[in-house]
């Protein structure tokens, strides 16, 4: 019993010391918490056609402007390297903080604003761990690649070839992209596509997040997911639509394609389609309700325990 009491005392003592150390480090590291970040302006004089951004925990926003500059929130030992090399604007975080300097509580947010007088670029490549990304509709890119962890992506610009966005828990919102191949992947975040006019393929993958498409046209639409639902509002594919979910629902509102393949294990499959189809519908324990008039392309629907209810508009 005495040994147990000693061990308990030592454990509490070590915990107390740890709390004291953490408090002291945090205090000194946040002694100027209200002024933790200071804006630094980088004026860009060289021309470039591509943009490459590699950062960690900063919000990135694009702005159209008469002058070319980058304004970054910086602090001691956390700065940015902004240069133009090989016709590419390169922005990279320079993080020289010690481990204890990273233990901090900041009430202000770190922001990076790009002010660009031109709006047509060959490529955009952004790697950002936890910050949000905002790109407005007055920019055009040939190819776009964005990856991150917990930050949200709001992408409104035009992409002429391909856009690929990969987030872990952040949400992905893509609006007004035309003619581009679109690839978006997230684990727990949601994916939203609005006003997309593309003649190429759209591929969307979300593990537990919800996917919503509104006013979208494309060639092929492909989507996989586990527990999140997928909702299609006024979506037309000139070739095929393939949607698969485990426990999430598949909801169609005014949707059409030459061939539709809809698979859900325990989720329901419901909605309206725009043209006649030959239905191949099956459910182990659920109720099946599809139109009796059958002609045209194939609509393959399969669930295990979910219900099926599809009608023509």
C-alpha atoms as a printed R data frame, in Angstrom:
    type eleno elety resid chain resno       x      y       z
1   ATOM     1    CA   UNK     A     1   0.000  0.000   0.000
2   ATOM     2    CA   UNK     A     2   2.831  2.369   0.836
3   ATOM     3    CA   UNK     A     3   4.443  1.758  -2.573
4   ATOM     4    CA   UNK     A     4   1.133  2.422  -4.307
5   ATOM     5    CA   UNK     A     5   0.746  5.679  -2.414
6   ATOM     6    CA   UNK     A     6   4.281  6.702  -3.404
7   ATOM     7    CA   UNK     A     7   3.594  5.931  -7.079
8   ATOM     8    CA   UNK     A     8   0.393  7.940  -6.991
9   ATOM     9    CA   UNK     A     9   2.191 10.861  -5.351
10  ATOM    10    CA   UNK     A    10   4.976 10.762  -7.958
11  ATOM    11    CA   UNK     A    11   2.406 10.650 -10.800
12  ATOM    12    CA   UNK     A    12   0.568 13.684  -9.493
13  ATOM    13    CA   UNK     A    13   3.839 15.505  -8.905
14  ATOM    14    CA   UNK     A    14   4.978 14.899 -12.483
15  ATOM    15    CA   UNK     A    15   1.587 15.984 -13.791
16  ATOM    16    CA   UNK     A    16   1.777 19.162 -11.718
17  ATOM    17    CA   UNK     A    17   5.281 19.924 -13.002
18  ATOM    18    CA   UNK     A    18   4.112 19.342 -16.576
19  ATOM    19    CA   UNK     A    19   1.227 21.759 -16.111
20  ATOM    20    CA   UNK     A    20   3.585 24.377 -14.677
21  ATOM    21    CA   UNK     A    21   6.001 24.010 -17.598
22  ATOM    22    CA   UNK     A    22   3.192 24.193 -20.149
23  ATOM    23    CA   UNK     A    23   1.738 27.285 -18.476
24  ATOM    24    CA   UNK     A    24   5.083 29.075 -18.342
25  ATOM    25    CA   UNK     A    25   5.929 28.273 -21.973
26  ATOM    26    CA   UNK     A    26   2.492 29.317 -23.152
27  ATOM    27    CA   UNK     A    27   2.654 32.551 -21.154
28  ATOM    28    CA   UNK     A    28   6.000 33.616 -22.552
29  ATOM    29    CA   UNK     A    29   5.085 32.466 -26.029
30  ATOM    30    CA   UNK     A    30   1.854 34.471 -25.927
31  ATOM    31    CA   UNK     A    31   3.012 37.520 -24.029
32  ATOM    32    CA   UNK     A    32   2.194 39.528 -27.135
33  ATOM    33    CA   UNK     A    33  -0.741 37.396 -28.211
34  ATOM    34    CA   UNK     A    34  -2.777 40.310 -29.519
35  ATOM    35    CA   UNK     A    35   0.070 41.202 -31.870
36  ATOM    36    CA   UNK     A    36   1.160 37.653 -32.628
37  ATOM    37    CA   UNK     A    37   1.109 38.245 -36.385
38  ATOM    38    CA   UNK     A    38   2.328 41.179 -38.399
39  ATOM    39    CA   UNK     A    39   1.605 41.654 -42.100
40  ATOM    40    CA   UNK     A    40   4.546 41.715 -44.467
41  ATOM    41    CA   UNK     A    41   4.182 42.808 -48.082
42  ATOM    42    CA   UNK     A    42   6.128 41.206 -50.929
43  ATOM    43    CA   UNK     A    43   6.001 43.221 -54.161
44  ATOM    44    CA   UNK     A    44   6.327 41.028 -57.258
45  ATOM    45    CA   UNK     A    45   8.075 42.706 -60.185
46  ATOM    46    CA   UNK     A    46   8.852 39.697 -62.394
47  ATOM    47    CA   UNK     A    47   6.279 38.165 -64.709
48  ATOM    48    CA   UNK     A    48   5.020 34.601 -64.207
49  ATOM    49    CA   UNK     A    49   2.379 32.255 -65.578
50  ATOM    50    CA   UNK     A    50   2.196 29.617 -62.810
51  ATOM    51    CA   UNK     A    51   1.726 29.694 -59.035
52  ATOM    52    CA   UNK     A    52   3.109 27.198 -56.488
53  ATOM    53    CA   UNK     A    53   2.160 27.631 -52.801
54  ATOM    54    CA   UNK     A    54   3.458 25.342 -50.036
55  ATOM    55    CA   UNK     A    55   2.268 26.464 -46.578
56  ATOM    56    CA   UNK     A    56   0.853 25.024 -43.332
57  ATOM    57    CA   UNK     A    57  -1.664 26.937 -41.220
58  ATOM    58    CA   UNK     A    58  -2.613 30.057 -43.092
59  ATOM    59    CA   UNK     A    59  -5.724 31.159 -44.971
60  ATOM    60    CA   UNK     A    60  -5.016 31.801 -48.657
61  ATOM    61    CA   UNK     A    61  -7.135 34.278 -50.633
62  ATOM    62    CA   UNK     A    62  -6.778 35.438 -54.239
63  ATOM    63    CA   UNK     A    63  -7.665 39.015 -55.169
64  ATOM    64    CA   UNK     A    64  -7.725 40.825 -58.485
65  ATOM    65    CA   UNK     A    65  -5.706 44.040 -58.331
66  ATOM    66    CA   UNK     A    66  -3.848 46.615 -60.398
67  ATOM    67    CA   UNK     A    67  -0.585 45.764 -58.631
68  ATOM    68    CA   UNK     A    68   1.122 42.445 -58.034
69  ATOM    69    CA   UNK     A    69   1.930 41.690 -54.418
70  ATOM    70    CA   UNK     A    70   1.588 39.111 -51.653
71  ATOM    71    CA   UNK     A    71   0.716 40.074 -48.068
72  ATOM    72    CA   UNK     A    72   1.475 37.423 -45.426
73  ATOM    73    CA   UNK     A    73   0.818 37.255 -41.696
74  ATOM    74    CA   UNK     A    74   4.214 36.576 -40.133
75  ATOM    75    CA   UNK     A    75   5.852 36.419 -36.724
76  ATOM    76    CA   UNK     A    76   9.241 35.592 -35.277
77  ATOM    77    CA   UNK     A    77  10.679 32.428 -36.797
78  ATOM    78    CA   UNK     A    78   7.587 31.930 -38.971
79  ATOM    79    CA   UNK     A    79   8.005 33.724 -42.293
80  ATOM    80    CA   UNK     A    80   7.561 33.104 -46.018
81  ATOM    81    CA   UNK     A    81   9.873 32.855 -48.973
82  ATOM    82    CA   UNK     A    82   8.267 34.596 -51.971
83  ATOM    83    CA   UNK     A    83  10.202 34.405 -55.248
84  ATOM    84    CA   UNK     A    84   9.686 34.029 -58.994
85  ATOM    85    CA   UNK     A    85  11.619 31.135 -60.521
86  ATOM    86    CA   UNK     A    86  11.221 29.477 -63.912
87  ATOM    87    CA   UNK     A    87   8.192 31.600 -64.715
88  ATOM    88    CA   UNK     A    88   6.502 30.459 -61.472
89  ATOM    89    CA   UNK     A    89   5.549 32.458 -58.405
90  ATOM    90    CA   UNK     A    90   6.719 30.269 -55.520
91  ATOM    91    CA   UNK     A    91   5.571 30.862 -51.957
92  ATOM    92    CA   UNK     A    92   6.943 28.610 -49.229
93  ATOM    93    CA   UNK     A    93   6.669 28.738 -45.462
94  ATOM    94    CA   UNK     A    94   9.910 29.101 -43.497
95  ATOM    95    CA   UNK     A    95   9.155 27.647 -40.074
96  ATOM    96    CA   UNK     A    96  12.178 27.959 -37.762
97  ATOM    97    CA   UNK     A    97  10.244 27.812 -34.491
98  ATOM    98    CA   UNK     A    98  11.358 25.580 -31.654
99  ATOM    99    CA   UNK     A    99   8.895 22.993 -30.446
100 ATOM   100    CA   UNK     A   100   7.903 25.099 -27.460
101 ATOM   101    CA   UNK     A   101   7.235 28.104 -29.696
102 ATOM   102    CA   UNK     A   102   4.562 26.087 -31.471
103 ATOM   103    CA   UNK     A   103   2.666 25.677 -28.175
104 ATOM   104    CA   UNK     A   104   0.644 28.851 -28.356
105 ATOM   105    CA   UNK     A   105  -2.826 30.312 -28.217
106 ATOM   106    CA   UNK     A   106  -3.443 32.905 -30.911
107 ATOM   107    CA   UNK     A   107  -6.645 34.944 -31.111
108 ATOM   108    CA   UNK     A   108  -5.666 36.372 -34.483
109 ATOM   109    CA   UNK     A   109  -5.717 34.376 -37.709
110 ATOM   110    CA   UNK     A   110  -2.852 34.035 -40.151
111 ATOM   111    CA   UNK     A   111  -3.804 35.224 -43.630
112 ATOM   112    CA   UNK     A   112  -2.116 35.290 -47.009
113 ATOM   113    CA   UNK     A   113  -3.580 37.572 -49.675
114 ATOM   114    CA   UNK     A   114  -2.396 37.384 -53.262
115 ATOM   115    CA   UNK     A   115  -3.109 40.531 -55.284
116 ATOM   116    CA   UNK     A   116  -2.715 39.753 -58.983
117 ATOM   117    CA   UNK     A   117  -3.159 42.136 -61.927
118 ATOM   118    CA   UNK     A   118  -3.461 39.257 -64.402
119 ATOM   119    CA   UNK     A   119  -6.118 36.575 -64.320
120 ATOM   120    CA   UNK     A   120  -4.970 33.870 -66.760
121 ATOM   121    CA   UNK     A   121  -2.487 31.267 -65.552
122 ATOM   122    CA   UNK     A   122  -1.112 27.963 -66.775
123 ATOM   123    CA   UNK     A   123  -1.116 26.145 -63.433
124 ATOM   124    CA   UNK     A   124  -1.932 26.530 -59.756
125 ATOM   125    CA   UNK     A   125  -0.538 24.168 -57.115
126 ATOM   126    CA   UNK     A   126  -1.434 24.705 -53.434
127 ATOM   127    CA   UNK     A   127  -0.443 22.529 -50.476
128 ATOM   128    CA   UNK     A   128  -2.014 23.887 -47.277
129 ATOM   129    CA   UNK     A   129  -2.546 21.825 -44.132
130 ATOM   130    CA   UNK     A   130  -5.158 23.606 -42.020
131 ATOM   131    CA   UNK     A   131  -5.891 26.951 -43.644
132 ATOM   132    CA   UNK     A   132  -8.865 27.872 -45.827
133 ATOM   133    CA   UNK     A   133  -8.477 28.619 -49.528
134 ATOM   134    CA   UNK     A   134 -10.614 31.144 -51.388
135 ATOM   135    CA   UNK     A   135 -10.291 31.728 -55.133
136 ATOM   136    CA   UNK     A   136 -12.876 34.034 -56.792
137 ATOM   137    CA   UNK     A   137 -14.419 33.770 -60.236
138 ATOM   138    CA   UNK     A   138 -12.307 36.376 -62.017
139 ATOM   139    CA   UNK     A   139  -9.355 34.014 -62.490
140 ATOM   140    CA   UNK     A   140  -8.710 31.326 -65.115
141 ATOM   141    CA   UNK     A   141  -6.312 28.390 -64.855
142 ATOM   142    CA   UNK     A   142  -5.449 25.553 -67.199
143 ATOM   143    CA   UNK     A   143  -4.617 23.075 -64.422
144 ATOM   144    CA   UNK     A   144  -5.264 23.249 -60.681
145 ATOM   145    CA   UNK     A   145  -4.071 20.982 -57.865
146 ATOM   146    CA   UNK     A   146  -5.019 21.681 -54.239
147 ATOM   147    CA   UNK     A   147  -4.375 19.468 -51.210
148 ATOM   148    CA   UNK     A   148  -4.936 19.996 -47.496
149 ATOM   149    CA   UNK     A   149  -6.114 18.519 -44.214
150 ATOM   150    CA   UNK     A   150  -8.731 20.456 -42.251
151 ATOM   151    CA   UNK     A   151  -9.135 23.668 -44.204
152 ATOM   152    CA   UNK     A   152 -12.077 24.448 -46.505
153 ATOM   153    CA   UNK     A   153 -11.674 25.135 -50.216
154 ATOM   154    CA   UNK     A   154 -13.982 27.606 -51.980
155 ATOM   155    CA   UNK     A   155 -13.055 27.542 -55.652
156 ATOM   156    CA   UNK     A   156 -14.995 29.773 -58.035
157 ATOM   157    CA   UNK     A   157 -12.522 30.267 -60.870
158 ATOM   158    CA   UNK     A   158 -12.634 28.847 -64.375
159 ATOM   159    CA   UNK     A   159 -10.455 25.823 -65.183
160 ATOM   160    CA   UNK     A   160  -9.966 24.793 -68.792
161 ATOM   161    CA   UNK     A   161  -8.226 21.410 -68.418
162 ATOM   162    CA   UNK     A   162  -8.269 19.757 -64.975
163 ATOM   163    CA   UNK     A   163  -8.925 20.596 -61.352
164 ATOM   164    CA   UNK     A   164  -7.953 18.121 -58.605
165 ATOM   165    CA   UNK     A   165  -8.733 18.884 -54.944
166 ATOM   166    CA   UNK     A   166  -7.921 16.522 -52.074
167 ATOM   167    CA   UNK     A   167  -8.931 17.372 -48.488
168 ATOM   168    CA   UNK     A   168  -9.101 15.180 -45.369
169 ATOM   169    CA   UNK     A   169 -11.720 16.809 -43.135
170 ATOM   170    CA   UNK     A   170 -12.223 20.098 -44.926
171 ATOM   171    CA   UNK     A   171 -15.154 20.934 -47.200
172 ATOM   172    CA   UNK     A   172 -14.762 21.397 -50.950
173 ATOM   173    CA   UNK     A   173 -16.939 23.880 -52.855
174 ATOM   174    CA   UNK     A   174 -16.443 24.218 -56.620
175 ATOM   175    CA   UNK     A   175 -18.508 26.732 -58.591
176 ATOM   176    CA   UNK     A   176 -18.643 27.919 -62.192
177 ATOM   177    CA   UNK     A   177 -15.799 25.745 -63.526
178 ATOM   178    CA   UNK     A   178 -16.323 25.032 -67.223
179 ATOM   179    CA   UNK     A   179 -14.891 22.455 -69.666
180 ATOM   180    CA   UNK     A   180 -12.574 20.993 -67.009
181 ATOM   181    CA   UNK     A   181 -11.991 17.486 -65.730
182 ATOM   182    CA   UNK     A   182 -12.955 17.657 -62.058
183 ATOM   183    CA   UNK     A   183 -11.599 15.354 -59.348
184 ATOM   184    CA   UNK     A   184 -12.485 15.990 -55.700
185 ATOM   185    CA   UNK     A   185 -11.773 13.741 -52.710
186 ATOM   186    CA   UNK     A   186 -12.443 14.169 -48.996
187 ATOM   187    CA   UNK     A   187 -12.710 11.850 -45.997
188 ATOM   188    CA   UNK     A   188 -15.133 13.499 -43.554
189 ATOM   189    CA   UNK     A   189 -15.709 16.782 -45.329
190 ATOM   190    CA   UNK     A   190 -18.544 17.645 -47.713
191 ATOM   191    CA   UNK     A   191 -18.283 18.242 -51.459
192 ATOM   192    CA   UNK     A   192 -20.474 20.734 -53.304
193 ATOM   193    CA   UNK     A   193 -20.525 21.489 -57.047
194 ATOM   194    CA   UNK     A   194 -22.711 24.299 -58.395
195 ATOM   195    CA   UNK     A   195 -23.169 25.695 -61.923
196 ATOM   196    CA   UNK     A   196 -20.656 23.431 -63.621
197 ATOM   197    CA   UNK     A   197 -20.695 23.219 -67.420
198 ATOM   198    CA   UNK     A   198 -18.156 20.599 -68.448
199 ATOM   199    CA   UNK     A   199 -17.773 18.275 -71.402
200 ATOM   200    CA   UNK     A   200 -15.324 16.164 -69.392
201 ATOM   201    CA   UNK     A   201 -15.520 13.625 -66.541
202 ATOM   202    CA   UNK     A   202 -16.357 14.485 -62.936
203 ATOM   203    CA   UNK     A   203 -15.093 12.129 -60.203
204 ATOM   204    CA   UNK     A   204 -16.109 12.719 -56.580
205 ATOM   205    CA   UNK     A   205 -15.178 10.600 -53.561
206 ATOM   206    CA   UNK     A   206 -16.281 11.223 -49.963
207 ATOM   207    CA   UNK     A   207 -16.023  8.621 -47.199
208 ATOM   208    CA   UNK     A   208 -18.445 10.033 -44.625
209 ATOM   209    CA   UNK     A   209 -19.145 13.448 -46.082
210 ATOM   210    CA   UNK     A   210 -22.173 14.520 -48.097
211 ATOM   211    CA   UNK     A   211 -21.960 15.316 -51.810
212 ATOM   212    CA   UNK     A   212 -24.313 17.820 -53.451
213 ATOM   213    CA   UNK     A   213 -24.440 18.747 -57.146
214 ATOM   214    CA   UNK     A   214 -26.672 21.514 -58.521
215 ATOM   215    CA   UNK     A   215 -26.972 22.614 -62.153
216 ATOM   216    CA   UNK     A   216 -24.169 20.400 -63.433
217 ATOM   217    CA   UNK     A   217 -23.476 18.997 -66.888
218 ATOM   218    CA   UNK     A   218 -20.593 16.677 -67.774
219 ATOM   219    CA   UNK     A   219 -19.618 13.607 -69.799
220 ATOM   220    CA   UNK     A   220 -19.301 10.900 -67.113
221 ATOM   221    CA   UNK     A   221 -20.179 11.360 -63.433
222 ATOM   222    CA   UNK     A   222 -18.535  8.899 -61.045
223 ATOM   223    CA   UNK     A   223 -18.867  8.940 -57.252
224 ATOM   224    CA   UNK     A   224 -18.082  6.599 -54.347
225 ATOM   225    CA   UNK     A   225 -18.792  7.017 -50.649
226 ATOM   226    CA   UNK     A   226 -19.558  5.195 -47.415
227 ATOM   227    CA   UNK     A   227 -21.983  6.860 -44.992
228 ATOM   228    CA   UNK     A   228 -22.555 10.228 -46.628
229 ATOM   229    CA   UNK     A   229 -25.501 10.817 -48.947
230 ATOM   230    CA   UNK     A   230 -25.258 12.149 -52.499
231 ATOM   231    CA   UNK     A   231 -27.846 14.604 -53.826
232 ATOM   232    CA   UNK     A   232 -28.119 15.517 -57.514
233 ATOM   233    CA   UNK     A   233 -30.218 18.541 -58.539
234 ATOM   234    CA   UNK     A   234 -30.586 19.186 -62.268
235 ATOM   235    CA   UNK     A   235 -27.578 17.079 -63.266
236 ATOM   236    CA   UNK     A   236 -27.118 15.778 -66.820
237 ATOM   237    CA   UNK     A   237 -24.306 13.522 -68.030
238 ATOM   238    CA   UNK     A   238 -24.021 13.076 -71.791
239 ATOM   239    CA   UNK     A   239 -22.735  9.521 -71.225
240 ATOM   240    CA   UNK     A   240 -22.927  7.650 -67.871
241 ATOM   241    CA   UNK     A   241 -23.705  8.283 -64.209
242 ATOM   242    CA   UNK     A   242 -22.279  5.809 -61.691
243 ATOM   243    CA   UNK     A   243 -23.041  6.368 -57.995
244 ATOM   244    CA   UNK     A   244 -22.214  3.993 -55.142
245 ATOM   245    CA   UNK     A   245 -22.872  4.346 -51.401
246 ATOM   246    CA   UNK     A   246 -22.765  1.985 -48.416
247 ATOM   247    CA   UNK     A   247 -25.164  3.495 -45.888
248 ATOM   248    CA   UNK     A   248 -25.765  6.881 -47.468
249 ATOM   249    CA   UNK     A   249 -28.804  7.739 -49.584
250 ATOM   250    CA   UNK     A   250 -28.808  8.512 -53.313
251 ATOM   251    CA   UNK     A   251 -31.261 11.301 -54.164
252 ATOM   252    CA   UNK     A   252 -31.942 12.361 -57.766
253 ATOM   253    CA   UNK     A   253 -33.881 15.501 -58.707
254 ATOM   254    CA   UNK     A   254 -34.222 15.979 -62.486
255 ATOM   255    CA   UNK     A   255 -31.250 13.856 -63.475
256 ATOM   256    CA   UNK     A   256 -30.380 12.141 -66.741
257 ATOM   257    CA   UNK     A   257 -27.703 10.165 -68.585
258 ATOM   258    CA   UNK     A   258 -27.567  7.487 -71.272
259 ATOM   259    CA   UNK     A   259 -26.871  4.881 -68.584
260 ATOM   260    CA   UNK     A   260 -27.361  5.150 -64.817
261 ATOM   261    CA   UNK     A   261 -25.891  2.728 -62.305
262 ATOM   262    CA   UNK     A   262 -26.958  3.380 -58.710
263 ATOM   263    CA   UNK     A   263 -25.802  1.148 -55.864
264 ATOM   264    CA   UNK     A   264 -26.469  1.536 -52.113
265 ATOM   265    CA   UNK     A   265 -26.127 -1.144 -49.441
266 ATOM   266    CA   UNK     A   266 -28.498  0.151 -46.743
267 ATOM   267    CA   UNK     A   267 -29.333  3.578 -48.134
268 ATOM   268    CA   UNK     A   268 -32.449  4.508 -50.103
269 ATOM   269    CA   UNK     A   269 -32.409  5.445 -53.806
270 ATOM   270    CA   UNK     A   270 -35.089  7.960 -54.725
271 ATOM   271    CA   UNK     A   271 -35.900 10.777 -57.146
272 ATOM   272    CA   UNK     A   272 -36.840 11.806 -60.679
273 ATOM   273    CA   UNK     A   273 -35.121 11.277 -64.022
274 ATOM   274    CA   UNK     A   274 -35.760 13.150 -67.269
275 ATOM   275    CA   UNK     A   275 -36.005 10.435 -69.952
276 ATOM   276    CA   UNK     A   276 -37.374  6.917 -70.257
277 ATOM   277    CA   UNK     A   277 -35.196  4.047 -69.101
278 ATOM   278    CA   UNK     A   278 -35.173  0.273 -68.956
279 ATOM   279    CA   UNK     A   279 -34.992 -0.419 -65.223
280 ATOM   280    CA   UNK     A   280 -33.044 -3.259 -63.660
281 ATOM   281    CA   UNK     A   281 -33.889 -2.777 -59.969
282 ATOM   282    CA   UNK     A   282 -33.252 -5.112 -57.035
283 ATOM   283    CA   UNK     A   283 -33.469 -4.909 -53.227
284 ATOM   284    CA   UNK     A   284 -33.208 -7.759 -50.720
285 ATOM   285    CA   UNK     A   285 -35.650 -6.393 -48.123
286 ATOM   286    CA   UNK     A   286 -36.611 -2.943 -49.373
287 ATOM   287    CA   UNK     A   287 -39.592 -1.764 -51.435
288 ATOM   288    CA   UNK     A   288 -39.116 -1.215 -55.194
289 ATOM   289    CA   UNK     A   289 -41.162  1.389 -57.055
290 ATOM   290    CA   UNK     A   290 -40.069  2.253 -60.601
291 ATOM   291    CA   UNK     A   291 -42.016  3.404 -63.727
292 ATOM   292    CA   UNK     A   292 -43.932  0.785 -65.685
293 ATOM   293    CA   UNK     A   293 -43.132  2.496 -68.996
294 ATOM   294    CA   UNK     A   294 -39.669  1.240 -69.853
295 ATOM   295    CA   UNK     A   295 -37.633  2.168 -72.929
296 ATOM   296    CA   UNK     A   296 -34.356  3.828 -73.833
297 ATOM   297    CA   UNK     A   297 -31.112  3.469 -71.906
298 ATOM   298    CA   UNK     A   298 -30.486  1.225 -68.917
299 ATOM   299    CA   UNK     A   299 -30.999  2.311 -65.298
300 ATOM   300    CA   UNK     A   300 -29.433 -0.286 -63.005
301 ATOM   301    CA   UNK     A   301 -30.416  0.121 -59.346
302 ATOM   302    CA   UNK     A   302 -29.364 -2.135 -56.481
303 ATOM   303    CA   UNK     A   303 -29.741 -1.965 -52.696
304 ATOM   304    CA   UNK     A   304 -29.562 -4.532 -49.905
305 ATOM   305    CA   UNK     A   305 -32.002 -3.194 -47.304
306 ATOM   306    CA   UNK     A   306 -32.858  0.211 -48.738
307 ATOM   307    CA   UNK     A   307 -35.965  1.277 -50.654
308 ATOM   308    CA   UNK     A   308 -36.109  2.272 -54.339
309 ATOM   309    CA   UNK     A   309 -38.501  4.899 -55.619
310 ATOM   310    CA   UNK     A   310 -37.834  6.447 -59.038
311 ATOM   311    CA   UNK     A   311 -40.234  8.314 -61.316
312 ATOM   312    CA   UNK     A   312 -40.152 10.253 -64.565
313 ATOM   313    CA   UNK     A   313 -40.478 14.005 -64.310
